[in-house]
Amino acid sequence: MVTLGTLTNDIQSKNAGVNMICCDIFFDDENAFKKVRDSGSLTREKVAAYFHLTPEQIVVFEEDDRFFGYKITIQRAQSAGSPSERDLYGTGLYGPLSEYEIDIAPQV
């Protein structure tokens, strides 16, 4: 097992309107992207379980081999800026995503 953060060039999260957070995952190269994709470790269902969400709360889950990356858009539990919302700008998901475990052998 390796973490997503060790395989990627960049992981970003940001607001996608007041009700959604968008996460972009960019891999260093095509080989790393294909290893993750082919492992079946990064799926809508597994990411939902990781964040304690239902798969329906992940409204976009796309992979794109043109830029070796994923786009994941998550429905917020509460609107950005609401009194008990803890991540106003939607930037707090990149950390947990970087620790997400991928079921492949570590690269040497």
DSSP file (Angstrom, degrees, kcal/mol; ACC not computed):
  #  RESIDUE AA STRUCTURE BP1 BP2  ACC     N-H-->O    O-->H-N    N-H-->O    O-->H-N    TCO  KAPPA ALPHA  PHI   PSI    X-CA   Y-CA   Z-CA
    1    1 A M              0   0    0      0, 0.0     2,-0.3     0, 0.0   102,-0.2   0.000 360.0 360.0 360.0 140.0    0.0    0.0    0.0
    2    2 A V  E     -A  102   0A   0    100,-2.2   100,-3.6   103,-0.1     2,-0.2  -0.930 360.0-108.1-132.5 160.1    1.1    3.5   -0.8
    3    3 A T  E >>  -A  101   0A   0     -2,-0.3     3,-1.2    98,-0.2     4,-0.6  -0.606  22.5-122.5 -89.9 152.6   -0.6    6.8   -0.2
    4    4 A L  H >> S+     0   0    0     96,-2.6     3,-1.2    93,-0.3     4,-1.0   0.857 110.4  63.7 -58.3 -36.7   -2.1    8.9   -2.9
    5    5 A G  H 34 S+     0   0    0     93,-2.4    -1,-0.3     1,-0.3    94,-0.1   0.773  98.0  54.3 -61.7 -27.1    0.2   11.8   -1.9
    6    6 A T  H <4 S+     0   0    0     -3,-1.2    -1,-0.3    92,-0.3    -2,-0.2   0.657 112.5  43.7 -80.4 -14.6    3.3    9.8   -2.8
    7    7 A L  H << S+     0   0    0     -3,-1.2    21,-1.2    -4,-0.6    22,-0.3   0.554 102.1  79.5-103.9 -11.3    2.1    9.1   -6.3
    8    8 A T  E  <  -B   27   0B   0     -4,-1.0    19,-0.3    19,-0.2     3,-0.1  -0.616  59.5-151.0-106.3 158.4    0.7   12.5   -7.3
    9    9 A N  E    S-     0   0B   0     17,-3.0     2,-0.3     1,-0.4    18,-0.2   0.788  87.0  -2.9 -85.9 -35.9    2.1   15.8   -8.5
   10   10 A D  E     -B   26   0B   0     16,-1.8    16,-3.0     2,-0.0     2,-0.4  -0.978  51.7-166.1-159.6 141.9   -0.7   17.8   -6.9
   11   11 A I  E     +B   25   0B   0     -2,-0.3     2,-0.3    14,-0.2    14,-0.2  -0.996  21.4 178.1-129.0 126.3   -3.9   17.4   -5.0
   12   12 A Q  E     -B   24   0B   0     12,-2.7    12,-2.2    -2,-0.4     2,-0.3  -0.931  13.2-172.2-126.8 149.5   -6.2   20.4   -4.7
   13   13 A S  E     +B   23   0B   0     -2,-0.3     2,-0.3    10,-0.2    10,-0.2  -0.994  19.0 151.1-138.2 144.9   -9.6   21.0   -3.1
   14   14 A K  E     -B   22   0B   0      8,-2.1     8,-3.0    -2,-0.3    76,-0.2  -0.975  47.7 -70.1-161.1 165.1  -11.7   24.2   -3.5
   15   15 A N  E     -B   21   0B   0     74,-1.2     6,-0.2    -2,-0.3     3,-0.1  -0.329  28.6-171.2 -60.7 144.7  -15.2   25.5   -3.5
   16   16 A A  S    S-     0   0    0      4,-2.5     3,-0.3     1,-0.8     2,-0.1  -0.525  72.7 -47.5-130.3  62.5  -17.4   24.6   -6.4
   17   17 A G  S >  S-     0   0    0      1,-0.2    -1,-0.8     2,-0.1     3,-0.5  -0.402  86.9 -61.7  92.2-178.7  -20.2   26.9   -5.5
   18   18 A V  T 3  S+     0   0    0      1,-0.2    62,-2.8    -2,-0.1    -1,-0.2   0.656 133.8  42.5 -78.7 -14.0  -21.7   27.2   -2.0
   19   19 A N  T 3  S+     0   0    0     -3,-0.3    57,-3.0    60,-0.2     2,-0.3   0.389 109.3  53.8-113.8   2.8  -22.9   23.6   -1.9
   20   20 A M  E <   - C   0  75B   0     -3,-0.5    -4,-2.5    55,-0.3     2,-0.4  -0.959  55.7-151.3-140.4 155.4  -20.0   21.6   -3.4
   21   21 A I  E     -BC  15  74B   0     53,-2.3    53,-3.2    -2,-0.3     2,-0.4  -0.996  17.2-151.5-124.4 131.9  -16.3   21.0   -3.0
   22   22 A C  E     -BC  14  73B   0     -8,-3.0    -8,-2.1    -2,-0.4     2,-0.4  -0.873   7.0-164.7-106.2 133.9  -14.2   20.0   -6.0
   23   23 A C  E     -BC  13  72B   0     49,-3.5    49,-2.8    -2,-0.4     2,-0.5  -0.972   1.0-164.9-118.0 131.4  -11.0   17.9   -5.6
   24   24 A D  E     -BC  12  71B   0    -12,-2.2   -12,-2.7    -2,-0.4     2,-0.5  -0.962   1.5-167.2-116.0 132.1   -8.5   17.7   -8.4
   25   25 A I  E     -BC  11  70B   0     45,-2.5    45,-2.0    -2,-0.5     2,-0.5  -0.980   4.3-172.1-122.2 121.6   -5.8   14.9   -8.4
   26   26 A F  E     -BC  10  69B   0    -16,-3.0   -17,-3.0    -2,-0.5   -16,-1.8  -0.959  11.2-146.8-118.8 127.3   -2.9   15.2  -10.8
   27   27 A F  E     -B    8   0B   0     41,-2.8   -19,-0.2    -2,-0.5     3,-0.1  -0.583  19.7-123.5 -92.3 154.8   -0.3   12.4  -11.2
   28   28 A D  S    S-     0   0    0    -21,-1.2     2,-0.3    -2,-0.2   -20,-0.1   0.869  87.4  -7.9 -61.7 -38.5    3.3   12.8  -12.0
   29   29 A D  S  > S-     0   0    0    -22,-0.3     4,-2.0     1,-0.1     5,-0.2  -0.947  73.3 -95.8-155.4 170.4    3.1   10.6  -15.1
   30   30 A E  H  > S+     0   0    0     -2,-0.3     4,-2.8     1,-0.2     5,-0.2   0.855 116.9  58.4 -61.7 -37.9    1.0    8.3  -17.1
   31   31 A N  H  > S+     0   0    0      2,-0.2     4,-2.2     1,-0.2    -1,-0.2   0.931 107.8  44.4 -61.1 -48.1    2.4    5.2  -15.5
   32   32 A A  H  > S+     0   0    0      2,-0.2     4,-2.1     1,-0.2     5,-0.2   0.916 113.8  51.5 -63.5 -42.9    1.4    6.2  -11.9
   33   33 A F  H  X S+     0   0    0     -4,-2.0     4,-2.8     1,-0.2    -2,-0.2   0.934 111.4  46.5 -58.5 -48.0   -2.0    7.3  -13.1
   34   34 A K  H  X S+     0   0    0     -4,-2.8     4,-2.9     1,-0.2    -1,-0.2   0.864 109.3  54.6 -66.7 -35.8   -2.6    3.9  -14.9
   35   35 A K  H  X S+     0   0    0     -4,-2.2     4,-1.2    -5,-0.2    -1,-0.2   0.930 113.0  42.6 -61.6 -44.6   -1.4    1.9  -11.9
   36   36 A V  H  X>S+     0   0    0     -4,-2.1     4,-0.8     2,-0.2     5,-0.7   0.946 116.2  47.8 -66.7 -48.3   -3.9    3.7   -9.6
   37   37 A R  H ><5S+     0   0    0     -4,-2.8     3,-0.9     1,-0.2    -2,-0.2   0.929 114.5  45.7 -57.8 -47.4   -6.7    3.5  -12.1
   38   38 A D  H 3<5S+     0   0    0     -4,-2.9    -1,-0.2     1,-0.2    -2,-0.2   0.694 102.1  66.4 -73.2 -18.6   -6.1   -0.2  -12.8
   39   39 A S  H 3<5S-     0   0    0     -4,-1.2    -1,-0.2    -3,-0.4    -2,-0.2   0.753  95.6-137.3 -72.8 -23.0   -5.8   -1.1   -9.1
   40   40 A G  T <<5S+     0   0    0     -3,-0.9     3,-0.1    -4,-0.8    -3,-0.1   0.615  70.2 119.6  74.8  11.9   -9.4   -0.3   -8.5
   41   41 A S      < +     0   0    0     -5,-0.7     2,-0.8     1,-0.2    -4,-0.1   0.735  62.7  59.2 -81.1 -23.8   -8.5    1.5   -5.3
   42   42 A L  S    S+     0   0    0     -6,-0.5     2,-0.3    -5,-0.1    -1,-0.2  -0.811  73.0 137.1-113.8  91.9   -9.8    4.9   -6.3
   43   43 A T     >  -     0   0    0     -2,-0.8     4,-2.6    -3,-0.1     5,-0.3  -0.853  65.7-107.4-128.6 163.9  -13.5    4.6   -7.0
   44   44 A R  H  > S+     0   0    0     -2,-0.3     4,-2.4     1,-0.2     5,-0.2   0.926 120.2  48.2 -55.2 -46.9  -16.6    6.7   -6.2
   45   45 A E  H  > S+     0   0    0      1,-0.2     4,-2.2     2,-0.2    -1,-0.2   0.890 113.1  46.1 -65.0 -41.3  -17.7    4.1   -3.7
   46   46 A K  H  > S+     0   0    0      2,-0.2     4,-2.1     1,-0.2    -1,-0.2   0.876 113.5  48.1 -72.4 -37.1  -14.3    3.8   -1.9
   47   47 A V  H  X S+     0   0    0     -4,-2.6     4,-1.9     2,-0.2    -2,-0.2   0.906 111.2  52.1 -67.7 -40.3  -13.8    7.6   -1.8
   48   48 A A  H  <>S+     0   0    0     -4,-2.4     5,-3.4    -5,-0.3     4,-0.2   0.936 110.9  46.9 -59.6 -46.5  -17.3    8.0   -0.4
   49   49 A A  H ><5S+     0   0    0     -4,-2.2     3,-1.3     3,-0.2    -1,-0.2   0.898 108.6  56.0 -62.7 -40.2  -16.6    5.4    2.3
   50   50 A Y  H 3<5S+     0   0    0     -4,-2.1    -1,-0.2     1,-0.3    -2,-0.2   0.871 114.7  38.3 -59.2 -39.1  -13.3    7.1    3.1
   51   51 A F  T 3<5S-     0   0    0     -4,-1.9    -1,-0.3    -3,-0.1    -2,-0.2   0.270 115.9-113.0 -96.5  10.6  -15.1   10.4    3.8
   52   52 A H  T < 5S+     0   0    0     -3,-1.3     2,-0.3    -4,-0.2    -3,-0.2   0.917  75.4 127.9  57.6  46.9  -18.1    8.7    5.5
   53   53 A L      < -     0   0    0     -5,-3.4    -1,-0.2    -6,-0.1    -2,-0.1  -0.745  63.8-108.0-120.1 168.8  -20.4    9.7    2.6
   54   54 A T    >   -     0   0    0     -2,-0.3     3,-1.7    -3,-0.1     4,-0.4  -0.710  34.8-113.5 -89.7 154.2  -22.9    7.9    0.4
   55   55 A P  G >  S+     0   0    0      0, 0.0     3,-1.2     0, 0.0    -1,-0.1   0.819 117.1  63.3 -56.8 -29.3  -21.8    7.4   -3.2
   56   56 A E  G 3  S+     0   0    0      1,-0.3    19,-0.0    18,-0.0   -12,-0.0   0.747  91.3  64.6 -68.0 -22.9  -24.6    9.8   -4.2
   57   57 A Q  G <  S+     0   0    0     -3,-1.7    18,-3.6     1,-0.1     2,-1.0   0.631  87.0  76.2 -76.0 -12.7  -23.0   12.6   -2.3
   58   58 A I  E <   +D   74   0B   0     -3,-1.2    16,-0.2    -4,-0.4    -1,-0.1  -0.854  64.3 178.0 -95.7 101.0  -20.1   12.4   -4.8
   59   59 A V  E     +     0   0B   0     14,-1.4     2,-0.4    -2,-1.0    15,-0.2   0.722  65.6  32.5 -84.1 -22.2  -21.8   14.2   -7.7
   60   60 A V  E     +D   73   0B   0     13,-1.5    13,-2.4    -3,-0.1     2,-0.3  -0.995  56.3 164.5-134.2 130.3  -18.8   14.0  -10.1
   61   61 A F  E     +D   72   0B   0     -2,-0.4     2,-0.4    11,-0.2    11,-0.2  -0.803  21.5 158.3-142.4  99.1  -16.2   11.3  -10.2
   62   62 A E  E     -D   71   0B   0      9,-2.7     9,-2.5    -2,-0.3     2,-0.4  -0.944  27.8-157.4-127.5 142.4  -14.2   11.5  -13.4
   63   63 A E  E     -D   70   0B   0     -2,-0.4     2,-0.4     7,-0.2     7,-0.2  -0.919  10.1-166.6-112.2 147.6  -10.8   10.3  -14.6
   64   64 A D  E > > -D   69   0B   0      5,-3.0     5,-2.1    -2,-0.4     3,-0.7  -0.934  14.3-169.3-138.9 111.8   -9.1   11.9  -17.5
   65   65 A D  T 3 5S+     0   0    0     -2,-0.4    -1,-0.1     1,-0.2   -31,-0.1   0.499  81.4  75.7 -81.8  -1.0   -6.1   10.3  -19.1
   66   66 A R  T 3 5S+     0   0    0      1,-0.2    -1,-0.2     3,-0.1    -2,-0.0   0.857 116.8  16.9 -72.4 -34.7   -5.3   13.5  -21.1
   67   67 A F  T < 5S-     0   0    0     -3,-0.7   -40,-0.3     2,-0.1    -2,-0.2   0.203 107.6-116.1-121.6  15.3   -3.9   15.1  -18.0
   68   68 A F  T   5S+     0   0    0     -4,-0.4   -41,-2.8     1,-0.2     2,-0.3   0.947  75.3 104.3  52.8  59.2   -3.4   12.0  -15.8
   69   69 A G  E   < -CD  26  64B   0     -5,-2.1    -5,-3.0   -43,-0.2     2,-0.3  -0.925  60.8-122.4-156.8 178.9   -5.9   12.9  -13.2
   70   70 A Y  E     -CD  25  63B   0    -45,-2.0   -45,-2.5    -2,-0.3     2,-0.4  -0.945  10.1-154.6-128.9 148.7   -9.2   12.7  -11.4
   71   71 A K  E     -CD  24  62B   0     -9,-2.5    -9,-2.7    -2,-0.3     2,-0.5  -0.997  16.2-179.1-122.9 125.2  -11.9   15.3  -10.7
   72   72 A I  E     -CD  23  61B   0    -49,-2.8   -49,-3.5    -2,-0.4     2,-0.5  -0.990   7.0-167.9-127.2 123.1  -14.1   14.5   -7.7
   73   73 A T  E     -CD  22  60B   0    -13,-2.4   -13,-1.5    -2,-0.5   -14,-1.4  -0.960   8.2-162.9-116.6 125.4  -16.9   16.8   -6.7
   74   74 A I  E     -CD  21  58B   0    -53,-3.2   -53,-2.3    -2,-0.5     2,-0.4  -0.874  20.5-123.5-112.5 133.8  -18.5   16.3   -3.3
   75   75 A Q  E     -C   20   0B   0    -18,-3.6   -55,-0.3    -2,-0.4     2,-0.1  -0.614  34.7-123.8 -71.0 127.0  -21.9   17.6   -2.1
   76   76 A R        -     0   0    0    -57,-3.0     3,-0.1    -2,-0.4    -1,-0.1  -0.404   2.8-135.8 -69.2 148.7  -21.3   19.6    1.1
   77   77 A A  S    S+     0   0    0      1,-0.2     2,-0.3    -2,-0.1    -1,-0.1   0.831  93.7  14.5 -69.7 -33.5  -23.3   18.6    4.2
   78   78 A Q  S    S-     0   0    0    -60,-0.1    -1,-0.2     4,-0.1     3,-0.1  -0.970  96.6 -90.6-139.7 153.1  -23.9   22.3    4.8
   79   79 A S    >   -     0   0    0     -2,-0.3     3,-2.0     1,-0.1   -60,-0.2  -0.281  53.3 -92.3 -62.1 147.2  -23.6   25.4    2.6
   80   80 A A  T 3  S+     0   0    0    -62,-2.8    -1,-0.1     1,-0.3     8,-0.1  -0.394 113.5  21.9 -58.8 133.0  -20.3   27.3    2.7
   81   81 A G  T 3  S+     0   0    0      1,-0.3    -1,-0.3    -3,-0.1    -2,-0.1   0.371  86.5 138.9  89.1  -4.4  -20.4   30.0    5.3
   82   82 A S  S X  S-     0   0    0     -3,-2.0     3,-1.8     1,-0.1    -1,-0.3  -0.360  70.3 -98.9 -69.9 159.3  -23.2   28.5    7.3
   83   83 A P  T 3  S+     0   0    0      0, 0.0    -1,-0.1     0, 0.0    -3,-0.0   0.794 119.8  33.8 -54.0 -36.7  -22.8   28.7   11.1
   84   84 A S  T 3  S+     0   0    0      2,-0.0     2,-0.3     0, 0.0    -2,-0.0   0.335  85.6 121.3-105.1  10.2  -21.4   25.2   11.7
   85   85 A E    <   -     0   0    0     -3,-1.8     3,-0.2    -6,-0.2    -6,-0.0  -0.568  42.6-167.4 -71.5 130.9  -19.5   24.8    8.4
   86   86 A R  S    S+     0   0    0     -2,-0.3     2,-0.2     1,-0.2    -1,-0.1   0.505  74.2  49.2-102.3  -5.4  -15.9   24.1    9.2
   87   87 A D    >   +     0   0    0      1,-0.1     3,-1.2     3,-0.0    -1,-0.2  -0.610  59.2 173.5-136.7  75.1  -14.2   24.6    5.8
   88   88 A L  T 3  S+     0   0    0      1,-0.3    -1,-0.1    -2,-0.2    -2,-0.1   0.845  82.9  36.5 -52.8 -43.3  -15.4   27.8    4.3
   89   89 A Y  T 3  S-     0   0    0    -74,-0.1   -74,-1.2   -75,-0.1    -1,-0.3   0.469 104.4-122.5 -95.0  -2.4  -13.1   27.7    1.2
   90   90 A G  S <  S+     0   0    0     -3,-1.2     3,-0.5   -76,-0.2    -2,-0.1   0.706  75.1 123.6  73.6  19.3  -13.3   24.0    0.6
   91   91 A T    >   +     0   0    0      1,-0.2     3,-0.6     2,-0.1     4,-0.3   0.455  46.2  84.1 -93.0  -0.3   -9.5   23.6    0.9
   92   92 A G  T 3  S+     0   0    0      1,-0.2     3,-0.2     2,-0.1    -1,-0.2   0.493  73.0  71.1 -85.9  -2.6   -9.4   21.0    3.7
   93   93 A L  T 3> S+     0   0    0     -3,-0.5     4,-2.2     1,-0.2    -1,-0.2   0.671  78.0  75.6 -88.9 -15.2   -9.9   17.8    1.7
   94   94 A Y  H <> S+     0   0    0     -3,-0.6     4,-2.0     1,-0.2    -1,-0.2   0.879  93.2  54.9 -64.5 -34.7   -6.4   17.8    0.1
   95   95 A G  H  > S+     0   0    0     -4,-0.3     4,-0.9     2,-0.2     3,-0.2   0.971 110.9  41.2 -63.0 -56.0   -4.8   16.6    3.3
   96   96 A P  H >4 S+     0   0    0      0, 0.0     3,-0.6     0, 0.0     4,-0.4   0.878 113.8  55.0 -60.8 -35.5   -7.0   13.5    3.9
   97   97 A L  H >< S+     0   0    0     -4,-2.2     3,-1.1     1,-0.2   -93,-0.3   0.870 101.8  57.2 -65.1 -34.3   -6.8   12.7    0.1
   98   98 A S  H 3< S+     0   0    0     -4,-2.0   -93,-2.4     1,-0.3   -92,-0.3   0.760 108.4  47.8 -67.5 -22.3   -3.0   12.7    0.3
   99   99 A E  T << S+     0   0    0     -4,-0.9    -1,-0.3    -3,-0.6    -2,-0.2   0.431  81.8 123.5 -95.2  -0.9   -3.2   10.0    3.0
  100  100 A Y    <   -     0   0    0     -3,-1.1   -96,-2.6    -4,-0.4     2,-0.4  -0.413  64.1-123.9 -61.7 130.1   -5.7    7.9    1.0
  101  101 A E  E     -A    3   0A   0    -98,-0.2     2,-0.4    -2,-0.1   -98,-0.2  -0.636  20.6-160.3 -89.1 134.5   -4.2    4.4    0.6
  102  102 A I  E     -A    2   0A   0   -100,-3.6  -100,-2.2    -2,-0.4     2,-1.9  -0.927  21.4-128.4-111.8 132.4   -3.8    2.9   -2.8
  103  103 A D        +     0   0    0     -2,-0.4     2,-0.3  -102,-0.2   -62,-0.1  -0.493  69.1 104.6 -86.4  72.1   -3.4   -0.9   -3.1
  104  104 A I  S    S-     0   0    0     -2,-1.9    -2,-0.1  -102,-0.1     3,-0.1  -0.946  77.7 -89.3-139.5 162.3   -0.2   -1.1   -5.2
  105  105 A A        -     0   0    0     -2,-0.3  -103,-0.1     1,-0.1    -2,-0.0  -0.460  53.0 -97.9 -70.5 143.6    3.4   -2.0   -4.4
  106  106 A P        -     0   0    0      0, 0.0     2,-0.3     0, 0.0    -1,-0.1  -0.306  40.3-112.1 -59.2 143.4    5.5    1.0   -3.4
  107  107 A Q              0   0    0      1,-0.1    -3,-0.0    -3,-0.1     0, 0.0  -0.582 360.0 360.0 -78.3 140.9    7.7    2.4   -6.3
  108  108 A V              0   0    0     -2,-0.3    -1,-0.1     0, 0.0     0, 0.0   0.400 360.0 360.0-102.6 360.0   11.4    1.9   -5.9
